[in-house]
Amino acid sequence: MYLQVFRFSPQISRRNLPVYLARQKLFSSSSNSAVLTDDELKNLDAWTVSHQTVTSHDPLTAEQVHDLFITMPTRDGGRLPFEAPVAGQPLPHGYHLPFFHAKRPSYELREDGTENDHSPPSPFLTRMWVGGSMTWNNELPLKIGIKTKASSRVQDTKMRGVEAGNPKLFARKAIQYVQEGQTVPSLTEERTHVYLHSGIYAKAAKIFDRPVQVPNGPIAFSFKFSTSPVSLFRYSAIMFNAHLIHYDPEYSQKVEGYPERLVHGPLTAQMLLDVTKLQMPGLALRSFDYRATNPFFVNQEATIFGHINESEDMVEVWCQDNASKAVVMTGKVHYTADESNLEVKSL
């Protein structure tokens, strides 16, 4: 049976209204290719009103960060002398991203290897990391070797792509990181994931080179790198991330419709931040906004570019695939002007 008539429910809050209105269009006709069954709709309703705060803890040990250093093209010793992390040192900006992830037994994972925490029900089973933001408390930086609690919650959800017959459910999650002995967050973060209708997305044509606008001004720095299957495997292992698109080429090609395995969104975001900070060590970072713009595939050489926008106290950065020229991610690194030295260091 397919649902054809909607009645407004008191469960639909202002936060969930965009999803409700999108569903009105999405399920108003049984001829719509994206129609959901009654059970699927009920499950989606229940999910939109049941968001709970999820907490996780991580010790951020020097050993963990050491493994991450030798995985990152910026710090593995190939470009700069390797410097091992030491307990008590500030955690480099963005280096929290591989930690604090759900650790579930394999029988609780979805078919693509992802966990169910914060994830919507079927048929929105295909997950992508869209982007996010980070704001640092520089008076209380995250430090290596100090146990840290991350508290996350879905803040809002939006449905898009309904009119085109390719619905996408966007979920924005807010996270706070508080270290042991503190009551104030050292870092506040937002992450946005998109969940795609798996039946429709599997058959949809994929676009890998969407046009992306980047700054026209002078390039302050650039950094070439490539990600190998080994680096993707190691990053997945550090994250405890079993998402198959990062390490299973057959799944990536036959199920998701990609030519190769995908580079992790957080890995690319971490690279944008790390390159900026290593090239401009005098920056007093305040916040960072980033957005994934095109798929980034394994074994592809890419370049990170940086443009200093002094009028807005930020460095605009982007990562570009060198072969296709597709921009795979953009970002804005905001700094505190009166505490920053804008000198660029050669790597």
C-alpha angles and dihedrals in degrees: 000000000000125000114241104163128057128203121191111250127205086231090071103095127189087260092057098038094098089057091046094051091046090051090053089062094037099053103027093099129044089211092066110108091221096054118141129216122244092257093050091050093049090051091050090049091052092048095051092058100037104067111145132187110260118203128198133175132213130180093211089215122193088243092057093048090046090058089050092049093056090048096053117084088219098058107022093102096255095105104018130022109278114255116191116223118248129210111257095031119118112266108247114256112277095012092115090070098090093049135070094045125145115271107206131165114258094251090063094054126097121250091267091053097255124131125242098234108125090349123132121237129260134333091030093072105129110090130197131178106236105179144279148184139257131202120191130211097216092190090062107031121183108261131207114252098022118115110245133194121214118199116193135180136170106252101187144345132215133188119216137169094044096130090051091053092243106101119200124190113210118199122190115204126195120209133187124195118205122178124220112279093023132097098190121075117253089201136018118197142179124203128187123203126182120216115203130205096258096209093053098038094053090061098037123106111254124227116207102172110048111169112256126189116230131180118286095208129099120302110243096189143349134198126195121206143146133212120225130200086256094057092047091049092050093047090050090050093051090049092044082232116160096179103142096214089074099055112010111078094185092055092045092052105035101035107026097031098233124138091230146353117303126241111237115262092225091050091057092045090049090051091053091053096041095049091048094050095044093048093043105030092167094066117116097212116214106169144343132213122189141172133194109230107173137008115275115209132206120261092025119127113230138179129219114212129195130201121186113225102190094174090066098031094242144110113226112213135181139175119225130191104236095213102045095025087225114150105230099184140007130198145177119216109199118203138186103253101206091051098045137091110205096201113134118224122210117238 
